[in-house]
């Protein structure tokens, strides 16, 4: 017999994935990539990956003087 997953648990899981995506928005995968990966791999694993990884290097802006 299959058990039904409570809707609140699903909402919490998606919200945690969105938080991980938000914190990963400045990484190579961006918000969408980190959000989808956290849905697939779980937000806990992706948050560990984000903590251990390095941010995307910023492009240097030429200043006109």
C-alpha positions in Angstrom: 0.0 0.0 0.0 1.4 3.4 -1.0 1.4 6.2 1.5 0.5 9.7 0.4 3.1 12.4 0.9 1.7 15.4 2.9 1.3 18.5 0.7 3.0 20.7 3.4 6.1 18.5 3.1 6.1 19.0 -0.7 5.7 22.7 -0.4 8.6 22.9 2.2 10.8 20.8 -0.1 10.2 23.1 -3.1 10.7 26.2 -0.9 14.0 24.8 0.4 15.1 24.1 -3.2 14.2 27.7 -4.1 16.3 29.1 -1.3 19.2 27.0 -2.5 18.6 28.3 -6.0 18.6 31.9 -4.6 21.9 31.4 -2.9 23.3 29.8 -6.0 22.3 32.6 -8.4 25.8 33.9 -8.7 27.3 30.5 -9.5 27.9 29.0 -12.9 24.6 27.2 -13.0 22.6 30.3 -11.9 19.3 30.2 -10.1 17.4 27.9 -12.4 20.2 25.3 -12.6 20.7 25.2 -8.8 17.0 25.1 -8.2 16.5 22.1 -10.6 19.6 20.3 -9.2 18.4 20.8 -5.6 15.0 19.3 -6.6 16.7 16.3 -8.1 19.6 15.9 -5.6 17.9 17.3 -2.5 18.4 20.8 -1.1 20.8 19.5 1.6 23.3 18.1 -0.9 23.1 21.1 -3.1 23.6 23.5 -0.1 26.8 21.5 0.7 27.9 21.8 -2.9 27.3 25.5 -2.8 29.3 25.9 0.4 32.3 24.0 -0.9 32.2 25.5 -4.4 33.6 28.9 -5.5 31.5 31.7 -7.0 31.6 32.5 -10.7 34.3 35.1 -11.4 32.9 38.5 -12.2 33.8 40.2 -15.5 36.0 43.2 -15.0 34.3 46.5 -15.8 36.3 49.1 -17.6 35.9 52.5 -16.0 35.8 55.4 -18.3 37.6 58.3 -16.8 
